[in-house]
Amino acid sequence: MLDLDETLVHSKFSRSKTADYFIPVDVEDRIATIYVEKRPYVDYFLEEMSKHYEVIIFTASLSMYADPLMDQMDPCGFCVARLYR
């Protein structure tokens, strides 16, 4: 089991020129953009770990943020499950 935020990615609401992903989320009936930066080599790490383990992603965040992020970050399905708050 791997924690998503601050382990695999760093996310923030402030604009970032180095963001790998832009995730729109509904916050109190207003669309906000979350700017996400991947940790170095996270793609390689997930692929290699999936060869030896069932990789599960956990986040204290909500699925409305985590699902779109993981859909982009893990298009090959290396992570077999996702757990949310």
PDB file of N, CA, C and O in Angstrom:
ATOM      1  N   MET A   1       0.852  -1.166   0.000  1.00  0.00           N
ATOM      2  CA  MET A   1       0.000   0.000   0.000  1.00  0.00           C
ATOM      3  C   MET A   1       0.899   1.231   0.000  1.00  0.00           C
ATOM      4  O   MET A   1       1.831   1.339   0.796  1.00  0.00           O
ATOM      5  N   LEU A   2       0.599   2.156  -0.910  1.00  0.00           N
ATOM      6  CA  LEU A   2       1.375   3.385  -1.051  1.00  0.00           C
ATOM      7  C   LEU A   2       0.478   4.597  -0.861  1.00  0.00           C
ATOM      8  O   LEU A   2      -0.634   4.644  -1.387  1.00  0.00           O
ATOM      9  N   ASP A   3       0.960   5.568  -0.113  1.00  0.00           N
ATOM     10  CA  ASP A   3       0.239   6.823   0.063  1.00  0.00           C
ATOM     11  C   ASP A   3       0.457   7.691  -1.175  1.00  0.00           C
ATOM     12  O   ASP A   3       1.578   7.799  -1.672  1.00  0.00           O
ATOM     13  N   LEU A   4      -0.587   8.289  -1.657  1.00  0.00           N
ATOM     14  CA  LEU A   4      -0.499   9.093  -2.879  1.00  0.00           C
ATOM     15  C   LEU A   4       0.165  10.448  -2.621  1.00  0.00           C
ATOM     16  O   LEU A   4       1.214  10.751  -3.189  1.00  0.00           O
ATOM     17  N   ASP A   5      -0.452  11.251  -1.766  1.00  0.00           N
ATOM     18  CA  ASP A   5       0.006  12.621  -1.561  1.00  0.00           C
ATOM     19  C   ASP A   5       1.243  12.687  -0.670  1.00  0.00           C
ATOM     20  O   ASP A   5       1.304  12.072   0.395  1.00  0.00           O
ATOM     21  N   GLU A   6       2.207  13.438  -1.131  1.00  0.00           N
ATOM     22  CA  GLU A   6       3.490  13.671  -0.468  1.00  0.00           C
ATOM     23  C   GLU A   6       4.400  12.444  -0.472  1.00  0.00           C
ATOM     24  O   GLU A   6       5.496  12.485   0.087  1.00  0.00           O
ATOM     25  N   THR A   7       3.960  11.365  -1.092  1.00  0.00           N
ATOM     26  CA  THR A   7       4.827  10.200  -1.278  1.00  0.00           C
ATOM     27  C   THR A   7       5.087  10.000  -2.765  1.00  0.00           C
ATOM     28  O   THR A   7       6.237   9.997  -3.203  1.00  0.00           O
ATOM     29  N   LEU A   8       4.023   9.835  -3.537  1.00  0.00           N
ATOM     30  CA  LEU A   8       4.170   9.657  -4.981  1.00  0.00           C
ATOM     31  C   LEU A   8       4.065  10.974  -5.748  1.00  0.00           C
ATOM     32  O   LEU A   8       4.682  11.141  -6.800  1.00  0.00           O
ATOM     33  N   VAL A   9       3.285  11.898  -5.215  1.00  0.00           N
ATOM     34  CA  VAL A   9       3.104  13.194  -5.871  1.00  0.00           C
ATOM     35  C   VAL A   9       3.076  14.311  -4.829  1.00  0.00           C
ATOM     36  O   VAL A   9       2.891  14.078  -3.634  1.00  0.00           O
ATOM     37  N   HIS A  10       3.265  15.522  -5.326  1.00  0.00           N
ATOM     38  CA  HIS A  10       3.088  16.724  -4.509  1.00  0.00           C
ATOM     39  C   HIS A  10       2.039  17.566  -5.207  1.00  0.00           C
ATOM     40  O   HIS A  10       2.202  17.922  -6.374  1.00  0.00           O
ATOM     41  N   SER A  11       0.961  17.889  -4.503  1.00  0.00           N
ATOM     42  CA  SER A  11      -0.155  18.633  -5.090  1.00  0.00           C
ATOM     43  C   SER A  11      -0.354  19.953  -4.366  1.00  0.00           C
ATOM     44  O   SER A  11      -0.109  20.072  -3.165  1.00  0.00           O
ATOM     45  N   LYS A  12      -0.808  20.949  -5.135  1.00  0.00           N
ATOM     46  CA  LYS A  12      -1.100  22.246  -4.527  1.00  0.00           C
ATOM     47  C   LYS A  12      -2.122  22.986  -5.364  1.00  0.00           C
ATOM     48  O   LYS A  12      -2.310  22.688  -6.543  1.00  0.00           O
ATOM     49  N   PHE A  13      -2.787  23.960  -4.742  1.00  0.00           N
ATOM     50  CA  PHE A  13      -3.779  24.766  -5.439  1.00  0.00           C
ATOM     51  C   PHE A  13      -3.147  25.949  -6.154  1.00  0.00           C
ATOM     52  O   PHE A  13      -3.767  26.526  -7.048  1.00  0.00           O
ATOM     53  N   SER A  14      -1.927  26.324  -5.782  1.00  0.00           N
ATOM     54  CA  SER A  14      -1.286  27.457  -6.437  1.00  0.00           C
ATOM     55  C   SER A  14      -0.681  27.030  -7.772  1.00  0.00           C
ATOM     56  O   SER A  14      -0.201  25.906  -7.922  1.00  0.00           O
ATOM     57  N   ARG A  15      -0.712  27.930  -8.716  1.00  0.00           N
ATOM     58  CA  ARG A  15      -0.226  27.673 -10.070  1.00  0.00           C
ATOM     59  C   ARG A  15       1.225  27.193 -10.048  1.00  0.00           C
ATOM     60  O   ARG A  15       2.041  27.682  -9.267  1.00  0.00           O
ATOM     61  N   SER A  16       1.532  26.231 -10.913  1.00  0.00           N
ATOM     62  CA  SER A  16       2.882  25.690 -10.989  1.00  0.00           C
ATOM     63  C   SER A  16       3.255  25.465 -12.449  1.00  0.00           C
ATOM     64  O   SER A  16       2.532  24.798 -13.190  1.00  0.00           O
ATOM     65  N   LYS A  17       4.378  26.021 -12.851  1.00  0.00           N
ATOM     66  CA  LYS A  17       4.853  25.830 -14.230  1.00  0.00           C
ATOM     67  C   LYS A  17       5.434  24.433 -14.432  1.00  0.00           C
ATOM     68  O   LYS A  17       5.570  23.971 -15.565  1.00  0.00           O
ATOM     69  N   THR A  18       5.774  23.765 -13.339  1.00  0.00           N
ATOM     70  CA  THR A  18       6.387  22.443 -13.442  1.00  0.00           C
ATOM     71  C   THR A  18       5.399  21.312 -13.194  1.00  0.00           C
ATOM     72  O   THR A  18       5.806  20.154 -13.099  1.00  0.00           O
ATOM     73  N   ALA A  19       4.120  21.619 -13.086  1.00  0.00           N
ATOM     74  CA  ALA A  19       3.112  20.591 -12.817  1.00  0.00           C
ATOM     75  C   ALA A  19       3.044  19.582 -13.961  1.00  0.00           C
ATOM     76  O   ALA A  19       3.097  19.943 -15.136  1.00  0.00           O
ATOM     77  N   ASP A  20       2.924  18.315 -13.588  1.00  0.00           N
ATOM     78  CA  ASP A  20       2.768  17.246 -14.573  1.00  0.00           C
ATOM     79  C   ASP A  20       1.300  17.057 -14.954  1.00  0.00           C
ATOM     80  O   ASP A  20       0.987  16.663 -16.077  1.00  0.00           O
ATOM     81  N   TYR A  21       0.403  17.345 -14.003  1.00  0.00           N
ATOM     82  CA  TYR A  21      -1.027  17.168 -14.227  1.00  0.00           C
ATOM     83  C   TYR A  21      -1.788  18.355 -13.654  1.00  0.00           C
ATOM     84  O   TYR A  21      -1.351  18.992 -12.696  1.00  0.00           O
ATOM     85  N   PHE A  22      -2.932  18.635 -14.261  1.00  0.00           N
ATOM     86  CA  PHE A  22      -3.849  19.657 -13.787  1.00  0.00           C
ATOM     87  C   PHE A  22      -5.180  18.953 -13.549  1.00  0.00           C
ATOM     88  O   PHE A  22      -5.803  18.470 -14.494  1.00  0.00           O
ATOM     89  N   ILE A  23      -5.617  18.893 -12.301  1.00  0.00           N
ATOM     90  CA  ILE A  23      -6.832  18.154 -11.958  1.00  0.00           C
ATOM     91  C   ILE A  23      -7.913  19.142 -11.541  1.00  0.00           C
ATOM     92  O   ILE A  23      -7.773  19.788 -10.502  1.00  0.00           O
ATOM     93  N   PRO A  24      -9.003  19.283 -12.324  1.00  0.00           N
ATOM     94  CA  PRO A  24     -10.100  20.149 -11.903  1.00  0.00           C
ATOM     95  C   PRO A  24     -10.988  19.413 -10.898  1.00  0.00           C
ATOM     96  O   PRO A  24     -11.378  18.269 -11.132  1.00  0.00           O
ATOM     97  N   VAL A  25     -11.304  20.065  -9.788  1.00  0.00           N
ATOM     98  CA  VAL A  25     -12.184  19.470  -8.775  1.00  0.00           C
ATOM     99  C   VAL A  25     -13.229  20.495  -8.359  1.00  0.00           C
ATOM    100  O   VAL A  25     -12.981  21.701  -8.372  1.00  0.00           O
ATOM    101  N   ASP A  26     -14.391  19.995  -7.992  1.00  0.00           N
ATOM    102  CA  ASP A  26     -15.482  20.848  -7.529  1.00  0.00           C
ATOM    103  C   ASP A  26     -15.322  21.053  -6.024  1.00  0.00           C
ATOM    104  O   ASP A  26     -15.432  20.108  -5.242  1.00  0.00           O
ATOM    105  N   VAL A  27     -15.059  22.302  -5.630  1.00  0.00           N
ATOM    106  CA  VAL A  27     -14.928  22.649  -4.220  1.00  0.00           C
ATOM    107  C   VAL A  27     -16.027  23.653  -3.894  1.00  0.00           C
ATOM    108  O   VAL A  27     -15.959  24.818  -4.286  1.00  0.00           O
ATOM    109  N   GLU A  28     -17.034  23.186  -3.175  1.00  0.00           N
ATOM    110  CA  GLU A  28     -18.167  24.034  -2.792  1.00  0.00           C
ATOM    111  C   GLU A  28     -18.782  24.743  -4.000  1.00  0.00           C
ATOM    112  O   GLU A  28     -18.940  25.963  -4.007  1.00  0.00           O
ATOM    113  N   ASP A  29     -19.126  23.951  -5.019  1.00  0.00           N
ATOM    114  CA  ASP A  29     -19.771  24.431  -6.246  1.00  0.00           C
ATOM    115  C   ASP A  29     -18.903  25.381  -7.067  1.00  0.00           C
ATOM    116  O   ASP A  29     -19.422  26.181  -7.845  1.00  0.00           O
ATOM    117  N   ARG A  30     -17.600  25.295  -6.897  1.00  0.00           N
ATOM    118  CA  ARG A  30     -16.660  26.102  -7.686  1.00  0.00           C
ATOM    119  C   ARG A  30     -15.558  25.173  -8.163  1.00  0.00           C
ATOM    120  O   ARG A  30     -15.012  24.398  -7.377  1.00  0.00           O
ATOM    121  N   ILE A  31     -15.226  25.245  -9.446  1.00  0.00           N
ATOM    122  CA  ILE A  31     -14.176  24.393  -9.985  1.00  0.00           C
ATOM    123  C   ILE A  31     -12.810  25.005  -9.642  1.00  0.00           C
ATOM    124  O   ILE A  31     -12.514  26.147  -9.992  1.00  0.00           O
ATOM    125  N   ALA A  32     -11.998  24.215  -8.952  1.00  0.00           N
ATOM    126  CA  ALA A  32     -10.634  24.625  -8.614  1.00  0.00           C
ATOM    127  C   ALA A  32      -9.677  23.675  -9.321  1.00  0.00           C
ATOM    128  O   ALA A  32     -10.002  22.511  -9.557  1.00  0.00           O
ATOM    129  N   THR A  33      -8.513  24.176  -9.651  1.00  0.00           N
ATOM    130  CA  THR A  33      -7.504  23.348 -10.306  1.00  0.00           C
ATOM    131  C   THR A  33      -6.434  22.974  -9.299  1.00  0.00           C
ATOM    132  O   THR A  33      -5.898  23.828  -8.592  1.00  0.00           O
ATOM    133  N   ILE A  34      -6.131  21.688  -9.243  1.00  0.00           N
ATOM    134  CA  ILE A  34      -5.039  21.203  -8.410  1.00  0.00           C
ATOM    135  C   ILE A  34      -3.868  20.909  -9.331  1.00  0.00           C
ATOM    136  O   ILE A  34      -4.008  20.193 -10.323  1.00  0.00           O
ATOM    137  N   TYR A  35      -2.726  21.462  -8.999  1.00  0.00           N
ATOM    138  CA  TYR A  35      -1.501  21.288  -9.783  1.00  0.00           C
ATOM    139  C   TYR A  35      -0.680  20.182  -9.130  1.00  0.00           C
ATOM    140  O   TYR A  35      -0.350  20.259  -7.947  1.00  0.00           O
ATOM    141  N   VAL A  36      -0.356  19.162  -9.904  1.00  0.00           N
ATOM    142  CA  VAL A  36       0.282  17.963  -9.367  1.00  0.00           C
ATOM    143  C   VAL A  36       1.650  17.750 -10.013  1.00  0.00           C
ATOM    144  O   VAL A  36       1.787  17.755 -11.236  1.00  0.00           O
ATOM    145  N   GLU A  37       2.645  17.566  -9.168  1.00  0.00           N
ATOM    146  CA  GLU A  37       3.996  17.240  -9.628  1.00  0.00           C
ATOM    147  C   GLU A  37       4.336  15.827  -9.172  1.00  0.00           C
ATOM    148  O   GLU A  37       4.217  15.496  -7.993  1.00  0.00           O
ATOM    149  N   LYS A  38       4.755  15.008 -10.115  1.00  0.00           N
ATOM    150  CA  LYS A  38       5.162  13.635  -9.786  1.00  0.00           C
ATOM    151  C   LYS A  38       6.543  13.645  -9.139  1.00  0.00           C
ATOM    152  O   LYS A  38       7.385  14.484  -9.461  1.00  0.00           O
ATOM    153  N   ARG A  39       6.761  12.715  -8.234  1.00  0.00           N
ATOM    154  CA  ARG A  39       8.088  12.535  -7.665  1.00  0.00           C
ATOM    155  C   ARG A  39       8.992  11.925  -8.737  1.00  0.00           C
ATOM    156  O   ARG A  39       8.510  11.216  -9.620  1.00  0.00           O
ATOM    157  N   PRO A  40      10.283  12.192  -8.669  1.00  0.00           N
ATOM    158  CA  PRO A  40      11.196  11.614  -9.664  1.00  0.00           C
ATOM    159  C   PRO A  40      11.100  10.088  -9.706  1.00  0.00           C
ATOM    160  O   PRO A  40      11.079   9.430  -8.666  1.00  0.00           O
ATOM    161  N   TYR A  41      11.043   9.548 -10.890  1.00  0.00           N
ATOM    162  CA  TYR A  41      11.036   8.106 -11.168  1.00  0.00           C
ATOM    163  C   TYR A  41       9.796   7.365 -10.657  1.00  0.00           C
ATOM    164  O   TYR A  41       9.829   6.143 -10.515  1.00  0.00           O
ATOM    165  N   VAL A  42       8.722   8.076 -10.384  1.00  0.00           N
ATOM    166  CA  VAL A  42       7.527   7.407  -9.861  1.00  0.00           C
ATOM    167  C   VAL A  42       6.953   6.423 -10.879  1.00  0.00           C
ATOM    168  O   VAL A  42       6.451   5.370 -10.487  1.00  0.00           O
ATOM    169  N   ASP A  43       7.012   6.734 -12.165  1.00  0.00           N
ATOM    170  CA  ASP A  43       6.490   5.826 -13.192  1.00  0.00           C
ATOM    171  C   ASP A  43       7.260   4.507 -13.181  1.00  0.00           C
ATOM    172  O   ASP A  43       6.666   3.429 -13.198  1.00  0.00           O
ATOM    173  N   TYR A  44       8.558   4.605 -13.155  1.00  0.00           N
ATOM    174  CA  TYR A  44       9.419   3.414 -13.110  1.00  0.00           C
ATOM    175  C   TYR A  44       9.172   2.633 -11.821  1.00  0.00           C
ATOM    176  O   TYR A  44       9.083   1.405 -11.848  1.00  0.00           O
ATOM    177  N   PHE A  45       9.061   3.334 -10.701  1.00  0.00           N
ATOM    178  CA  PHE A  45       8.825   2.697  -9.413  1.00  0.00           C
ATOM    179  C   PHE A  45       7.532   1.880  -9.416  1.00  0.00           C
ATOM    180  O   PHE A  45       7.523   0.726  -8.988  1.00  0.00           O
ATOM    181  N   LEU A  46       6.444   2.479  -9.899  1.00  0.00           N
ATOM    182  CA  LEU A  46       5.163   1.763  -9.921  1.00  0.00           C
ATOM    183  C   LEU A  46       5.226   0.539 -10.833  1.00  0.00           C
ATOM    184  O   LEU A  46       4.699  -0.519 -10.489  1.00  0.00           O
ATOM    185  N   GLU A  47       5.858   0.677 -11.973  1.00  0.00           N
ATOM    186  CA  GLU A  47       5.975  -0.461 -12.890  1.00  0.00           C
ATOM    187  C   GLU A  47       6.780  -1.588 -12.255  1.00  0.00           C
ATOM    188  O   GLU A  47       6.367  -2.747 -12.312  1.00  0.00           O
ATOM    189  N   GLU A  48       7.908  -1.272 -11.658  1.00  0.00           N
ATOM    190  CA  GLU A  48       8.750  -2.307 -11.046  1.00  0.00           C
ATOM    191  C   GLU A  48       8.070  -2.951  -9.841  1.00  0.00           C
ATOM    192  O   GLU A  48       8.138  -4.169  -9.677  1.00  0.00           O
ATOM    193  N   MET A  49       7.422  -2.161  -9.002  1.00  0.00           N
ATOM    194  CA  MET A  49       6.743  -2.720  -7.824  1.00  0.00           C
ATOM    195  C   MET A  49       5.591  -3.637  -8.240  1.00  0.00           C
ATOM    196  O   MET A  49       5.316  -4.634  -7.572  1.00  0.00           O
ATOM    197  N   SER A  50       4.921  -3.298  -9.341  1.00  0.00           N
ATOM    198  CA  SER A  50       3.788  -4.120  -9.784  1.00  0.00           C
ATOM    199  C   SER A  50       4.231  -5.502 -10.263  1.00  0.00           C
ATOM    200  O   SER A  50       3.411  -6.416 -10.348  1.00  0.00           O
ATOM    201  N   LYS A  51       5.495  -5.660 -10.572  1.00  0.00           N
ATOM    202  CA  LYS A  51       6.025  -6.969 -10.969  1.00  0.00           C
ATOM    203  C   LYS A  51       6.168  -7.914  -9.785  1.00  0.00           C
ATOM    204  O   LYS A  51       6.229  -9.132  -9.955  1.00  0.00           O
ATOM    205  N   HIS A  52       6.222  -7.348  -8.586  1.00  0.00           N
ATOM    206  CA  HIS A  52       6.483  -8.154  -7.387  1.00  0.00           C
ATOM    207  C   HIS A  52       5.362  -8.104  -6.349  1.00  0.00           C
ATOM    208  O   HIS A  52       5.269  -8.987  -5.497  1.00  0.00           O
ATOM    209  N   TYR A  53       4.503  -7.065  -6.415  1.00  0.00           N
ATOM    210  CA  TYR A  53       3.477  -6.847  -5.391  1.00  0.00           C
ATOM    211  C   TYR A  53       2.169  -6.406  -6.030  1.00  0.00           C
ATOM    212  O   TYR A  53       2.145  -5.926  -7.163  1.00  0.00           O
ATOM    213  N   GLU A  54       1.085  -6.576  -5.285  1.00  0.00           N
ATOM    214  CA  GLU A  54      -0.181  -5.956  -5.656  1.00  0.00           C
ATOM    215  C   GLU A  54      -0.132  -4.541  -5.090  1.00  0.00           C
ATOM    216  O   GLU A  54      -0.200  -4.359  -3.875  1.00  0.00           O
ATOM    217  N   VAL A  55      -0.017  -3.557  -5.943  1.00  0.00           N
ATOM    218  CA  VAL A  55       0.145  -2.175  -5.513  1.00  0.00           C
ATOM    219  C   VAL A  55      -1.230  -1.540  -5.300  1.00  0.00           C
ATOM    220  O   VAL A  55      -2.075  -1.535  -6.194  1.00  0.00           O
ATOM    221  N   ILE A  56      -1.428  -1.010  -4.101  1.00  0.00           N
ATOM    222  CA  ILE A  56      -2.677  -0.344  -3.737  1.00  0.00           C
ATOM    223  C   ILE A  56      -2.341   1.088  -3.370  1.00  0.00           C
ATOM    224  O   ILE A  56      -1.393   1.338  -2.627  1.00  0.00           O
ATOM    225  N   ILE A  57      -3.115   2.028  -3.889  1.00  0.00           N
ATOM    226  CA  ILE A  57      -2.912   3.443  -3.613  1.00  0.00           C
ATOM    227  C   ILE A  57      -3.903   3.879  -2.547  1.00  0.00           C
ATOM    228  O   ILE A  57      -5.095   3.582  -2.632  1.00  0.00           O
ATOM    229  N   PHE A  58      -3.398   4.590  -1.539  1.00  0.00           N
ATOM    230  CA  PHE A  58      -4.238   5.167  -0.487  1.00  0.00           C
ATOM    231  C   PHE A  58      -4.073   6.679  -0.500  1.00  0.00           C
ATOM    232  O   PHE A  58      -2.978   7.192  -0.730  1.00  0.00           O
ATOM    233  N   THR A  59      -5.169   7.385  -0.250  1.00  0.00           N
ATOM    234  CA  THR A  59      -5.098   8.822  -0.044  1.00  0.00           C
ATOM    235  C   THR A  59      -6.146   9.249   0.967  1.00  0.00           C
ATOM    236  O   THR A  59      -7.241   8.690   1.024  1.00  0.00           O
ATOM    237  N   ALA A  60      -5.796  10.242   1.759  1.00  0.00           N
ATOM    238  CA  ALA A  60      -6.767  10.830   2.681  1.00  0.00           C
ATOM    239  C   ALA A  60      -7.682  11.800   1.937  1.00  0.00           C
ATOM    240  O   ALA A  60      -8.647  12.307   2.507  1.00  0.00           O
ATOM    241  N   SER A  61      -7.382  12.055   0.678  1.00  0.00           N
ATOM    242  CA  SER A  61      -8.214  12.926  -0.152  1.00  0.00           C
ATOM    243  C   SER A  61      -9.444  12.167  -0.645  1.00  0.00           C
ATOM    244  O   SER A  61      -9.635  10.989  -0.343  1.00  0.00           O
ATOM    245  N   LEU A  62     -10.261  12.867  -1.402  1.00  0.00           N
ATOM    246  CA  LEU A  62     -11.486  12.277  -1.948  1.00  0.00           C
ATOM    247  C   LEU A  62     -11.234  11.672  -3.317  1.00  0.00           C
ATOM    248  O   LEU A  62     -10.257  12.000  -3.990  1.00  0.00           O
ATOM    249  N   SER A  63     -12.131  10.784  -3.714  1.00  0.00           N
ATOM    250  CA  SER A  63     -11.998  10.112  -5.007  1.00  0.00           C
ATOM    251  C   SER A  63     -12.107  11.085  -6.180  1.00  0.00           C
ATOM    252  O   SER A  63     -11.544  10.829  -7.244  1.00  0.00           O
ATOM    253  N   MET A  64     -12.826  12.199  -6.002  1.00  0.00           N
ATOM    254  CA  MET A  64     -12.981  13.174  -7.106  1.00  0.00           C
ATOM    255  C   MET A  64     -11.641  13.796  -7.501  1.00  0.00           C
ATOM    256  O   MET A  64     -11.511  14.331  -8.602  1.00  0.00           O
ATOM    257  N   TYR A  65     -10.658  13.731  -6.627  1.00  0.00           N
ATOM    258  CA  TYR A  65      -9.301  14.186  -6.931  1.00  0.00           C
ATOM    259  C   TYR A  65      -8.410  13.001  -7.318  1.00  0.00           C
ATOM    260  O   TYR A  65      -7.680  13.062  -8.308  1.00  0.00           O
ATOM    261  N   ALA A  66      -8.475  11.946  -6.547  1.00  0.00           N
ATOM    262  CA  ALA A  66      -7.555  10.820  -6.724  1.00  0.00           C
ATOM    263  C   ALA A  66      -7.820  10.019  -7.998  1.00  0.00           C
ATOM    264  O   ALA A  66      -6.871   9.610  -8.666  1.00  0.00           O
ATOM    265  N   ASP A  67      -9.065   9.789  -8.345  1.00  0.00           N
ATOM    266  CA  ASP A  67      -9.353   8.993  -9.546  1.00  0.00           C
ATOM    267  C   ASP A  67      -8.851   9.647 -10.836  1.00  0.00           C
ATOM    268  O   ASP A  67      -8.172   8.986 -11.622  1.00  0.00           O
ATOM    269  N   PRO A  68      -9.165  10.927 -11.075  1.00  0.00           N
ATOM    270  CA  PRO A  68      -8.629  11.532 -12.305  1.00  0.00           C
ATOM    271  C   PRO A  68      -7.101  11.568 -12.323  1.00  0.00           C
ATOM    272  O   PRO A  68      -6.480  11.409 -13.374  1.00  0.00           O
ATOM    273  N   LEU A  69      -6.506  11.777 -11.155  1.00  0.00           N
ATOM    274  CA  LEU A  69      -5.049  11.791 -11.085  1.00  0.00           C
ATOM    275  C   LEU A  69      -4.482  10.419 -11.408  1.00  0.00           C
ATOM    276  O   LEU A  69      -3.584  10.305 -12.242  1.00  0.00           O
ATOM    277  N   MET A  70      -4.988   9.380 -10.767  1.00  0.00           N
ATOM    278  CA  MET A  70      -4.462   8.032 -11.000  1.00  0.00           C
ATOM    279  C   MET A  70      -4.781   7.546 -12.410  1.00  0.00           C
ATOM    280  O   MET A  70      -4.004   6.780 -12.980  1.00  0.00           O
ATOM    281  N   ASP A  71      -5.896   7.968 -12.982  1.00  0.00           N
ATOM    282  CA  ASP A  71      -6.206   7.599 -14.366  1.00  0.00           C
ATOM    283  C   ASP A  71      -5.121   8.112 -15.308  1.00  0.00           C
ATOM    284  O   ASP A  71      -4.766   7.438 -16.276  1.00  0.00           O
ATOM    285  N   GLN A  72      -4.600   9.296 -15.027  1.00  0.00           N
ATOM    286  CA  GLN A  72      -3.533   9.865 -15.859  1.00  0.00           C
ATOM    287  C   GLN A  72      -2.168   9.286 -15.496  1.00  0.00           C
ATOM    288  O   GLN A  72      -1.359   8.990 -16.375  1.00  0.00           O
ATOM    289  N   MET A  73      -1.918   9.129 -14.208  1.00  0.00           N
ATOM    290  CA  MET A  73      -0.597   8.712 -13.756  1.00  0.00           C
ATOM    291  C   MET A  73      -0.339   7.219 -13.972  1.00  0.00           C
ATOM    292  O   MET A  73       0.810   6.804 -14.115  1.00  0.00           O
ATOM    293  N   ASP A  74      -1.385   6.426 -13.994  1.00  0.00           N
ATOM    294  CA  ASP A  74      -1.236   4.978 -14.112  1.00  0.00           C
ATOM    295  C   ASP A  74      -2.115   4.417 -15.230  1.00  0.00           C
ATOM    296  O   ASP A  74      -3.004   3.608 -14.963  1.00  0.00           O
ATOM    297  N   PRO A  75      -1.882   4.834 -16.477  1.00  0.00           N
ATOM    298  CA  PRO A  75      -2.736   4.370 -17.579  1.00  0.00           C
ATOM    299  C   PRO A  75      -2.596   2.881 -17.871  1.00  0.00           C
ATOM    300  O   PRO A  75      -3.484   2.289 -18.484  1.00  0.00           O
ATOM    301  N   CYS A  76      -1.503   2.271 -17.445  1.00  0.00           N
ATOM    302  CA  CYS A  76      -1.286   0.844 -17.692  1.00  0.00           C
ATOM    303  C   CYS A  76      -1.884  -0.044 -16.601  1.00  0.00           C
ATOM    304  O   CYS A  76      -1.888  -1.267 -16.742  1.00  0.00           O
ATOM    305  N   GLY A  77      -2.386   0.545 -15.527  1.00  0.00           N
ATOM    306  CA  GLY A  77      -3.032  -0.224 -14.474  1.00  0.00           C
ATOM    307  C   GLY A  77      -2.074  -0.990 -13.573  1.00  0.00           C
ATOM    308  O   GLY A  77      -2.391  -2.097 -13.138  1.00  0.00           O
ATOM    309  N   PHE A  78      -0.916  -0.422 -13.288  1.00  0.00           N
ATOM    310  CA  PHE A  78       0.034  -1.075 -12.382  1.00  0.00           C
ATOM    311  C   PHE A  78      -0.521  -1.156 -10.964  1.00  0.00           C
ATOM    312  O   PHE A  78      -0.184  -2.076 -10.218  1.00  0.00           O
ATOM    313  N   CYS A  79      -1.360  -0.210 -10.590  1.00  0.00           N
ATOM    314  CA  CYS A  79      -1.970  -0.192  -9.258  1.00  0.00           C
ATOM    315  C   CYS A  79      -3.324  -0.903  -9.346  1.00  0.00           C
ATOM    316  O   CYS A  79      -4.182  -0.528 -10.145  1.00  0.00           O
ATOM    317  N   VAL A  80      -3.502  -1.927  -8.517  1.00  0.00           N
ATOM    318  CA  VAL A  80      -4.687  -2.771  -8.640  1.00  0.00           C
ATOM    319  C   VAL A  80      -5.902  -2.254  -7.867  1.00  0.00           C
ATOM    320  O   VAL A  80      -7.024  -2.690  -8.123  1.00  0.00           O
ATOM    321  N   ALA A  81      -5.690  -1.330  -6.923  1.00  0.00           N
ATOM    322  CA  ALA A  81      -6.817  -0.809  -6.136  1.00  0.00           C
ATOM    323  C   ALA A  81      -6.490   0.592  -5.633  1.00  0.00           C
ATOM    324  O   ALA A  81      -5.333   1.002  -5.543  1.00  0.00           O
ATOM    325  N   ARG A  82      -7.573   1.310  -5.309  1.00  0.00           N
ATOM    326  CA  ARG A  82      -7.464   2.669  -4.772  1.00  0.00           C
ATOM    327  C   ARG A  82      -8.354   2.792  -3.546  1.00  0.00           C
ATOM    328  O   ARG A  82      -9.517   2.390  -3.565  1.00  0.00           O
ATOM    329  N   LEU A  83      -7.798   3.349  -2.489  1.00  0.00           N
ATOM    330  CA  LEU A  83      -8.559   3.567  -1.252  1.00  0.00           C
ATOM    331  C   LEU A  83      -8.586   5.057  -0.940  1.00  0.00           C
ATOM    332  O   LEU A  83      -7.577   5.745  -1.095  1.00  0.00           O
ATOM    333  N   TYR A  84      -9.746   5.561  -0.498  1.00  0.00           N
ATOM    334  CA  TYR A  84      -9.935   6.981  -0.258  1.00  0.00           C
ATOM    335  C   TYR A  84     -10.463   7.213   1.143  1.00  0.00           C
ATOM    336  O   TYR A  84     -10.823   6.281   1.862  1.00  0.00           O
ATOM    337  N   ARG A  85     -10.498   8.514   1.516  1.00  0.00           N
ATOM    338  CA  ARG A  85     -11.079   8.891   2.806  1.00  0.00           C
ATOM    339  C   ARG A  85     -12.540   8.514   2.813  1.00  0.00           C
ATOM    340  O   ARG A  85     -13.231   8.741   3.806  1.00  0.00           O
TER     341      ARG A  85
END
